Amino acid sequence: MDVIIQAFGLVFQPYVLGVMLLAAIFGLFVGSIPGLTATMATALLVPFTFFMDPVPAIACIVTTVAMAIFAGDIPGALLRIPGTPASAAYCDEAYALTQKGKAELALGTSLVCAVIGGVIGSAVLALTAPMLAEFAIQFSSFEYFWLACLGLSCAVIISTGSTLKGVVSLLIGLFISTIGIDITAGHPRFTFGSVEMMGGISFIPAMIGMFAISELIRFMVASDQPRSVPQQSITNVFRGIGSVLKQYKKNVFRGGSLGAIIGILPGAGADIAAWIAYATSKRFSKNREKFGTGHVEGLVDSGTANNAGLAGAWVPAIVFGIPGDSITAIVIGVLYMKGMNPGPTVFLQQPELIYAVFIAFFLANLALLPLGFLAIRLSRQILRVPRRVLMPVILMFCIVGSFAINNTVFGVSIMLVMGVLAYFMEENGFPVAPTILGIVLGTMLEDNFMSSMIKADGELSGFFSRPIAATLGVIVILLWMVPLVRAVISGINKFQVRPDH
């Protein structure tokens, strides 16, 4: 108890609270601009943390990331341009709600669910960090292979329209993920002699292109009949949220739990948590046909999951020094720099600092409610700006964001090519979301498959040799079998009812 009191004293100081407020404003700004991700915001903060004590330095990063992840929902809902990768999973759903004149509902649901998910994730981090970290550390390449397969299966589930077109879109994403150096043989693939392409296709420029540039192209092509966001007031984003949470209370719990669990798996993070939560929501929904048309249920699951995943990713980072995502990879460096060497002993040597981090998580997520509300109120000005003025500004931010990933023009080229590809795909009924997820998980799938095959001496039975891997493998195979069984049953039923000639 004395340690917790000390931790509260470390956090609730004017200097620390002031740093968190400035970090919140910075996070909301960065997250709302397409291309400027939460990871980039964290990287930009590192030089400033040199001059801070451990608690304000970590609290600064925690607050920035929590704000940035939510802020990515704002341009996603209003312009169909996700501010962060985690927002891409449900961007279409939120934008469809805005097109129906329900921007308040979309943004309000995203805000409240982000706060709830953040609190759930913080509770998981504070109460069960050692236990969950011990479970996550048991994951080997076999388990990660099946986890990647599960995520790719979700890509087809979340796609709207034809299942076949969803599969084709996924294969396009997997093909793009193979561009670059073969990790096993060290041989360049599909690089066409380009040195830049040997590093592969960066996910952030690809995401910006497929969502933002395709929208810009669509606007230019339909300039005679420009698509505009319905003029609507965004004043009370909390109107109707109570009934939504009451109706989908199970979804809130499921999304928060999924986000926290997936977040603690090293390399997964909030992005994959949001995709899987959205796919799970659609899979078990009673109104599956409404997904993609502006259905708030998907926002509840994925909006809760992405912020819960943020705190979950800190579990392996703090307890074992293994980064849960790209953000905690940076954080581990900051922890070492501040003398808080990650590992089990940190709970014994510096418990007050660890509990201060937990308190900072709770405080940052609770502060998201009023600050996020103010950000939404300010964002309503976007609806009043003519799209012919807004689109060039968005293009400028997209170019800056794509260039800033590796400080090369090649990132801008990726953005433009992927934008053209996404435009033609959507015009022909191919969903973009599976391609995005294929790019994200393709490398993870290949890396873990090759590592597993080497460990198992080429025996496929090795993928079922461990209890967790076998369980995940059975789940994935059953998931793959469901559409086939349904197709067979449907064919049998049609044959039985067909009249004889």
C-alpha positions as CSV (number, residue, x, y, z in Angstrom):
1,M,0.0,0.0,0.0
2,D,2.9,2.3,0.8
3,V,4.3,1.7,-2.7
4,I,1.0,2.7,-4.3
5,I,0.8,5.9,-2.2
6,Q,4.3,6.8,-3.4
7,A,3.3,6.1,-7.0
8,F,0.3,8.5,-6.7
9,G,2.6,11.1,-5.3
10,L,5.0,10.7,-8.2
11,V,2.2,11.1,-10.8
12,F,0.0,13.8,-9.2
13,Q,2.5,16.6,-9.4
14,P,1.9,19.8,-11.3
15,Y,4.9,19.2,-13.6
16,V,3.9,15.6,-14.5
17,L,0.3,16.6,-15.1
18,G,1.4,19.6,-17.2
19,V,3.6,17.3,-19.3
20,M,0.7,14.9,-19.8
21,L,-1.6,17.7,-20.9
22,L,0.9,18.9,-23.5
23,A,1.4,15.3,-24.6
24,A,-2.3,14.8,-25.0
25,I,-2.6,17.8,-27.3
26,F,0.4,16.6,-29.3
27,G,-1.1,13.1,-29.6
28,L,-4.5,14.3,-30.7
29,F,-2.9,16.5,-33.4
30,V,-0.5,13.7,-34.7
31,G,-3.2,11.0,-34.7
32,S,-5.7,13.1,-36.6
33,I,-3.2,13.6,-39.5
34,P,-3.1,10.7,-42.0
35,G,0.4,9.2,-42.2
36,L,1.6,10.6,-38.8
37,T,1.2,7.5,-36.7
38,A,1.4,6.9,-32.9
39,T,4.7,5.2,-33.4
40,M,6.1,8.3,-35.2
41,A,4.8,10.5,-32.4
42,T,6.5,8.3,-29.8
43,A,9.8,8.5,-31.8
44,L,9.5,12.3,-32.0
45,L,9.1,12.5,-28.2
46,V,12.3,10.5,-27.4
47,P,14.7,13.5,-27.6
48,F,12.4,15.4,-25.2
49,T,12.4,12.5,-22.6
50,F,16.2,12.9,-22.3
51,F,15.6,15.9,-20.0
52,M,12.8,14.3,-17.9
53,D,12.7,12.1,-14.9
54,P,11.4,8.5,-15.5
55,V,7.8,9.1,-14.4
56,P,7.0,12.2,-16.6
57,A,8.9,10.7,-19.5
58,I,6.9,7.5,-19.5
59,A,3.6,9.3,-18.7
60,C,4.3,11.6,-21.7
61,I,4.6,8.6,-24.0
62,V,1.6,6.8,-22.6
63,T,-0.6,9.9,-22.9
64,T,0.5,10.7,-26.5
65,V,-0.1,7.2,-27.7
66,A,-3.6,6.8,-26.1
67,M,-4.7,10.1,-27.6
68,A,-3.2,9.4,-31.0
69,I,-4.8,6.0,-31.4
70,F,-8.3,7.5,-30.8
71,A,-7.6,10.6,-32.9
72,G,-7.0,8.4,-35.9
73,D,-10.8,7.7,-35.9
74,I,-11.7,11.3,-36.6
75,P,-10.5,11.7,-40.2
76,G,-11.5,8.0,-40.7
77,A,-15.1,8.8,-39.8
78,L,-15.3,12.2,-41.5
79,L,-13.2,11.7,-44.7
80,R,-12.6,7.9,-44.9
81,I,-8.9,8.5,-44.3
82,P,-7.7,6.7,-41.2
83,G,-5.2,8.7,-39.1
84,T,-3.5,5.6,-37.7
85,P,-3.3,2.0,-38.9
86,A,-5.5,0.8,-36.0
87,S,-8.3,3.0,-37.4
88,A,-8.1,1.3,-40.8
89,A,-10.0,-1.8,-39.6
90,Y,-13.3,0.1,-39.2
91,C,-12.8,3.2,-41.2
92,D,-15.3,2.2,-43.9
93,E,-17.9,1.5,-41.2
94,A,-17.5,4.8,-39.5
95,Y,-17.5,6.7,-42.8
96,A,-20.7,4.9,-43.9
97,L,-22.3,6.2,-40.7
98,T,-21.2,9.7,-41.5
99,Q,-22.7,9.4,-45.0
100,K,-26.0,8.5,-43.3
101,G,-25.8,11.7,-41.2
102,K,-24.7,9.9,-38.1
103,A,-21.2,11.4,-37.6
104,E,-22.0,12.1,-34.0
105,L,-22.9,8.5,-33.3
106,A,-19.7,7.2,-35.1
107,L,-17.3,9.6,-33.3
108,G,-19.1,9.3,-29.9
109,T,-19.0,5.5,-30.0
110,S,-15.3,5.5,-31.0
111,L,-14.5,7.9,-28.2
112,V,-16.4,6.2,-25.4
113,C,-15.3,2.7,-26.5
114,A,-11.7,3.9,-26.7
115,V,-11.9,5.1,-23.1
116,I,-13.5,1.9,-21.9
117,G,-11.0,-0.2,-23.8
118,G,-8.1,1.8,-22.4
119,V,-9.3,1.3,-18.9
120,I,-9.8,-2.4,-19.4
121,G,-6.3,-2.7,-20.9
122,S,-4.8,-0.7,-18.0
123,A,-6.6,-3.0,-15.5
124,V,-5.2,-6.1,-17.3
125,L,-1.7,-4.5,-17.3
126,A,-1.8,-3.6,-13.6
127,L,-3.5,-6.8,-12.2
128,T,-2.3,-9.6,-14.4
129,A,1.0,-8.5,-16.0
130,P,3.2,-11.3,-14.7
131,M,0.8,-14.1,-15.4
132,L,-0.1,-12.9,-18.9
133,A,3.5,-12.3,-19.8
134,E,4.4,-15.8,-18.8
135,F,1.7,-17.1,-21.2
136,A,2.8,-14.9,-24.0
137,I,6.4,-15.9,-23.6
138,Q,5.4,-19.5,-24.4
139,F,4.6,-18.5,-28.0
140,S,7.1,-19.8,-30.5
141,S,7.1,-19.6,-34.3
142,F,4.5,-22.4,-34.5
143,E,2.0,-20.4,-32.5
144,Y,2.7,-17.2,-34.4
145,F,2.2,-19.0,-37.7
146,W,-1.3,-20.0,-36.7
147,L,-2.0,-16.6,-35.2
148,A,-1.1,-15.0,-38.6
149,C,-3.4,-17.6,-40.4
150,L,-6.2,-16.6,-38.0
151,G,-5.7,-12.9,-38.8
152,L,-5.7,-13.6,-42.6
153,S,-8.9,-15.7,-42.2
154,C,-10.4,-12.6,-40.5
155,A,-9.5,-10.6,-43.6
156,V,-11.9,-12.6,-45.7
157,I,-14.6,-12.5,-43.0
158,I,-14.5,-8.7,-42.7
159,S,-14.7,-8.1,-46.5
160,T,-18.1,-7.2,-47.8
161,G,-19.6,-8.6,-51.0
162,S,-18.2,-11.6,-52.8
163,T,-16.1,-14.0,-50.7
164,L,-14.0,-14.9,-53.8
165,K,-13.2,-11.2,-54.4
166,G,-12.2,-11.0,-50.7
167,V,-9.8,-13.9,-51.2
168,V,-8.3,-12.4,-54.3
169,S,-7.8,-9.1,-52.5
170,L,-6.0,-11.0,-49.7
171,L,-3.8,-12.8,-52.2
172,I,-2.8,-9.4,-53.7
173,G,-1.8,-8.2,-50.2
174,L,0.2,-11.4,-49.6
175,F,2.0,-11.0,-52.9
176,I,2.9,-7.4,-52.1
177,S,4.3,-8.6,-48.7
178,T,6.8,-10.9,-50.5
179,I,8.5,-8.0,-52.4
180,G,12.0,-7.5,-51.1
181,I,14.8,-9.8,-49.7
182,D,13.9,-13.4,-49.0
183,I,14.6,-13.8,-45.3
184,T,15.7,-17.5,-45.7
185,A,17.7,-17.5,-48.9
186,G,18.7,-13.8,-48.9
187,H,17.6,-13.5,-52.5
188,P,15.8,-10.4,-53.9
189,R,12.2,-11.1,-55.0
190,F,10.2,-8.9,-57.4
191,T,12.5,-6.0,-57.0
192,F,13.3,-5.5,-60.7
193,G,16.8,-4.3,-59.8
194,S,15.6,-1.5,-57.5
195,V,17.6,-1.0,-54.4
196,E,14.7,0.7,-52.6
197,M,12.4,-2.3,-53.2
198,M,14.8,-4.7,-51.5
199,G,13.6,-3.3,-48.2
200,G,10.0,-4.3,-49.0
201,I,6.8,-2.3,-49.3
202,S,6.4,-0.2,-46.1
203,F,2.9,-0.6,-44.6
204,I,2.3,3.0,-43.7
205,P,2.6,4.5,-47.2
206,A,0.6,1.6,-48.6
207,M,-2.2,2.2,-46.1
208,I,-2.2,6.0,-46.8
209,G,-2.3,5.3,-50.6
210,M,-5.1,2.7,-50.5
211,F,-7.3,4.8,-48.3
212,A,-6.4,8.4,-48.9
213,I,-5.1,8.6,-52.5
214,S,-7.9,6.3,-53.8
215,E,-10.4,8.8,-52.2
216,L,-8.6,11.7,-53.9
217,I,-8.7,10.0,-57.3
218,R,-12.4,9.2,-56.8
219,F,-13.0,12.9,-56.0
220,M,-11.2,14.0,-59.1
221,V,-12.9,11.5,-61.4
222,A,-16.3,12.5,-60.1
223,S,-15.6,16.2,-59.9
224,D,-18.8,17.0,-61.9
225,Q,-20.8,15.2,-59.1
226,P,-18.5,15.5,-56.0
227,R,-19.3,13.3,-53.1
228,S,-19.8,15.5,-50.1
229,V,-20.2,14.7,-46.4
230,P,-23.8,15.5,-45.4
231,Q,-23.8,18.8,-43.6
232,Q,-24.6,18.0,-40.0
233,S,-23.9,19.4,-36.6
234,I,-21.5,17.6,-34.2
235,T,-22.4,19.1,-30.9
236,N,-23.5,16.3,-28.5
237,V,-21.4,13.2,-29.4
238,F,-22.7,11.4,-26.3
239,R,-26.3,11.4,-27.5
240,G,-27.5,7.8,-27.8
241,I,-24.2,6.3,-26.6
242,G,-25.9,4.9,-23.5
243,S,-28.4,2.8,-25.5
244,V,-25.6,1.6,-27.8
245,L,-23.4,0.5,-24.8
246,K,-26.5,-1.2,-23.2
247,Q,-27.4,-3.0,-26.4
248,Y,-23.8,-4.1,-27.2
249,K,-22.4,-4.5,-23.6
250,K,-21.2,-8.0,-24.5
251,N,-19.3,-6.6,-27.5
252,V,-17.6,-4.0,-25.2
253,F,-16.4,-6.8,-22.9
254,R,-15.4,-9.0,-25.8
255,G,-13.5,-6.3,-27.6
256,G,-11.7,-5.2,-24.5
257,S,-10.7,-8.8,-23.7
258,L,-9.6,-9.5,-27.2
259,G,-7.6,-6.3,-27.4
260,A,-5.8,-7.0,-24.1
261,I,-5.0,-10.6,-25.0
262,I,-3.8,-9.9,-28.5
263,G,-1.9,-6.9,-27.3
264,I,0.3,-8.9,-25.0
265,L,1.5,-11.2,-27.9
266,P,4.8,-9.7,-29.1
267,G,4.5,-8.2,-32.5
268,A,0.7,-8.1,-32.6
269,G,-0.3,-4.8,-31.0
270,A,-3.4,-2.6,-31.4
271,D,-3.5,-2.7,-35.2
272,I,-4.1,-6.5,-35.4
273,A,-6.3,-6.4,-32.3
274,A,-8.7,-4.0,-34.1
275,W,-8.8,-6.1,-37.2
276,I,-9.5,-9.3,-35.4
277,A,-12.1,-7.7,-33.1
278,Y,-14.0,-6.3,-36.1
279,A,-13.9,-9.7,-37.8
280,T,-15.1,-11.4,-34.6
281,S,-17.9,-8.9,-34.2
282,K,-19.1,-9.6,-37.8
283,R,-18.8,-13.3,-37.4
284,F,-21.0,-13.5,-34.3
285,S,-23.4,-10.7,-35.1
286,K,-27.1,-11.3,-35.7
287,N,-27.0,-8.5,-38.3
288,R,-24.0,-9.6,-40.3
289,E,-25.4,-8.2,-43.5
290,K,-25.4,-4.7,-42.1
291,F,-21.7,-4.6,-41.7
292,G,-20.0,-2.2,-44.2
293,T,-23.2,-0.2,-44.6
294,G,-22.8,1.9,-41.4
295,H,-23.5,-0.4,-38.5
296,V,-22.3,0.7,-35.1
297,E,-21.7,-2.8,-33.7
298,G,-18.4,-3.2,-35.5
299,L,-17.2,0.1,-34.0
300,V,-17.9,-1.0,-30.5
301,D,-15.8,-4.1,-30.8
302,S,-12.8,-2.7,-32.7
303,G,-12.8,0.7,-31.0
304,T,-12.6,-1.0,-27.6
305,A,-10.0,-3.5,-28.8
306,N,-7.4,-1.1,-30.2
307,N,-7.0,1.0,-27.0
308,A,-7.1,-2.2,-24.8
309,G,-4.3,-3.5,-27.0
310,L,-2.1,-0.5,-26.2
311,A,-1.8,-1.4,-22.5
312,G,-1.6,-5.1,-23.3
313,A,1.5,-4.5,-25.4
314,W,3.3,-3.2,-22.3
315,V,3.0,-6.5,-20.4
316,P,5.9,-8.3,-22.2
317,A,7.8,-5.0,-22.5
318,I,7.9,-4.3,-18.8
319,V,8.1,-7.9,-17.4
320,F,10.4,-9.5,-19.9
321,G,11.8,-6.6,-22.0
322,I,10.2,-8.0,-25.2
323,P,8.4,-5.3,-27.2
324,G,4.7,-6.0,-27.8
325,D,4.6,-3.6,-30.7
326,S,6.6,-0.9,-32.5
327,I,5.7,1.6,-29.8
328,T,6.9,-0.5,-26.9
329,A,10.1,-1.2,-28.8
330,I,10.9,2.5,-28.5
331,V,9.7,2.6,-24.9
332,I,12.1,-0.2,-23.9
333,G,15.0,2.0,-25.0
334,V,13.6,4.9,-22.9
335,L,13.2,2.6,-19.9
336,Y,16.8,1.5,-20.2
337,M,17.9,5.1,-20.6
338,K,16.1,6.0,-17.3
339,G,17.6,3.1,-15.4
340,M,14.3,1.1,-15.3
341,N,15.7,-2.1,-16.8
342,P,12.7,-4.2,-18.0
343,G,12.5,-7.6,-16.4
344,P,10.9,-9.4,-13.4
345,T,13.3,-7.7,-11.0
346,V,12.0,-4.3,-11.8
347,F,8.9,-5.1,-9.6
348,L,11.3,-5.7,-6.7
349,Q,13.8,-2.9,-7.2
350,Q,11.6,0.0,-8.4
351,P,8.0,-1.0,-7.7
352,E,6.9,2.6,-7.1
353,L,8.0,3.5,-10.7
354,I,6.1,0.6,-12.2
355,Y,2.9,1.4,-10.3
356,A,3.3,5.1,-11.4
357,V,3.3,3.8,-15.0
358,F,0.0,1.9,-14.2
359,I,-1.6,5.0,-12.7
360,A,-0.4,7.1,-15.7
361,F,-2.3,4.6,-18.0
362,F,-5.5,5.0,-16.1
363,L,-5.2,8.8,-15.9
364,A,-4.4,9.1,-19.6
365,N,-7.4,7.0,-20.7
366,L,-9.8,8.9,-18.4
367,A,-8.4,12.2,-19.7
368,L,-9.2,11.0,-23.2
369,L,-12.9,11.5,-22.6
370,P,-13.0,15.3,-22.1
371,L,-10.0,16.0,-24.4
372,G,-11.3,13.7,-27.1
373,F,-14.7,15.4,-26.9
374,L,-13.0,18.8,-27.5
375,A,-11.0,17.4,-30.4
376,I,-14.3,16.1,-32.0
377,R,-15.9,19.5,-31.5
378,L,-13.0,21.2,-33.3
379,S,-13.1,18.6,-36.1
380,R,-16.6,19.6,-37.1
381,Q,-15.0,22.5,-38.9
382,I,-13.7,19.9,-41.4
383,L,-17.3,19.4,-42.6
384,R,-17.6,23.1,-43.5
385,V,-14.5,23.2,-45.6
386,P,-15.2,22.7,-49.4
387,R,-13.7,19.4,-50.5
388,R,-11.9,21.1,-53.4
389,V,-10.0,23.0,-50.8
390,L,-9.7,20.1,-48.3
391,M,-8.4,17.5,-50.7
392,P,-5.1,19.3,-51.7
393,V,-4.4,19.9,-48.0
394,I,-5.0,16.2,-47.3
395,L,-2.7,15.3,-50.2
396,M,0.0,17.5,-48.7
397,F,-0.2,15.7,-45.4
398,C,-0.2,12.3,-47.1
399,I,3.0,13.1,-49.0
400,V,4.7,14.4,-45.8
401,G,3.6,11.3,-43.9
402,S,4.7,8.9,-46.6
403,F,8.1,10.7,-47.0
404,A,8.7,10.8,-43.3
405,I,8.7,7.0,-42.8
406,N,12.2,6.5,-44.2
407,N,12.9,10.1,-45.5
408,T,12.8,8.9,-49.1
409,V,10.7,9.8,-52.1
410,F,10.2,6.0,-52.6
411,G,7.6,6.1,-49.8
412,V,5.7,8.7,-51.8
413,S,5.9,6.4,-54.9
414,I,4.5,3.5,-52.9
415,M,1.6,5.7,-51.7
416,L,0.7,6.8,-55.3
417,V,1.0,3.3,-56.8
418,M,-1.1,1.7,-54.0
419,G,-3.7,4.5,-54.3
420,V,-4.2,3.8,-58.0
421,L,-4.4,0.0,-57.3
422,A,-7.0,0.6,-54.6
423,Y,-9.1,2.8,-56.8
424,F,-9.3,0.2,-59.6
425,M,-10.0,-2.5,-57.0
426,E,-12.9,-0.7,-55.4
427,E,-14.3,0.3,-58.8
428,N,-14.5,-3.4,-59.7
429,G,-15.9,-4.5,-56.4
430,F,-12.7,-5.8,-54.7
431,P,-12.5,-4.8,-51.0
432,V,-9.4,-3.0,-49.9
433,A,-9.3,-4.2,-46.3
434,P,-8.0,-7.8,-47.0
435,T,-5.1,-6.4,-49.1
436,I,-4.1,-4.1,-46.2
437,L,-4.2,-7.0,-43.7
438,G,-2.3,-9.3,-46.2
439,I,0.5,-6.7,-46.3
440,V,0.6,-6.5,-42.5
441,L,0.6,-10.2,-41.7
442,G,2.3,-11.6,-44.9
443,T,5.8,-11.1,-43.5
444,M,4.8,-12.5,-40.1
445,L,3.3,-15.5,-41.8
446,E,6.3,-16.3,-44.0
447,D,8.9,-15.7,-41.3
448,N,7.2,-18.0,-38.8
449,F,6.4,-20.6,-41.4
450,M,10.0,-20.9,-42.6
451,S,11.4,-20.8,-39.0
452,S,8.9,-23.6,-38.0
453,M,9.8,-25.8,-41.0
454,I,13.5,-25.5,-40.1
455,K,12.8,-26.4,-36.5
456,A,10.6,-29.4,-37.5
457,D,13.0,-30.7,-40.2
458,G,10.3,-30.1,-42.8
459,E,7.6,-32.1,-41.0
460,L,4.2,-30.5,-41.0
461,S,3.3,-32.4,-37.9
462,G,5.5,-30.0,-36.0
463,F,2.8,-27.3,-36.3
464,F,0.7,-29.4,-34.0
465,S,3.4,-30.6,-31.7
466,R,2.8,-27.9,-29.0
467,P,-0.5,-27.6,-27.0
468,I,-1.1,-23.9,-27.8
469,A,-0.1,-24.3,-31.4
470,A,-2.3,-27.4,-31.8
471,T,-5.3,-25.5,-30.3
472,L,-4.8,-22.5,-32.6
473,G,-4.3,-24.8,-35.6
474,V,-7.6,-26.7,-34.9
475,I,-9.4,-23.4,-34.5
476,V,-8.0,-22.0,-37.8
477,I,-8.8,-25.2,-39.8
478,L,-12.4,-25.3,-38.4
479,L,-12.7,-21.7,-39.4
480,W,-11.6,-22.6,-42.9
481,M,-14.0,-25.5,-43.0
482,V,-17.1,-23.5,-42.1
483,P,-17.6,-21.9,-45.6
484,L,-17.0,-25.2,-47.3
485,V,-19.5,-27.0,-45.1
486,R,-22.1,-24.3,-45.7
487,A,-21.5,-24.5,-49.4
488,V,-22.0,-28.3,-49.4
489,I,-25.1,-28.1,-47.3
490,S,-26.5,-25.3,-49.5
491,G,-25.8,-27.4,-52.6
492,I,-27.5,-30.5,-51.0
493,N,-30.6,-28.4,-50.1
494,K,-30.9,-27.0,-53.6
495,F,-30.5,-30.4,-55.1
496,Q,-33.3,-31.8,-52.8
497,V,-35.8,-29.1,-53.6
498,R,-35.1,-29.0,-57.3
499,P,-38.2,-30.3,-59.2
500,D,-37.8,-33.5,-61.2
501,H,-38.0,-33.2,-64.9
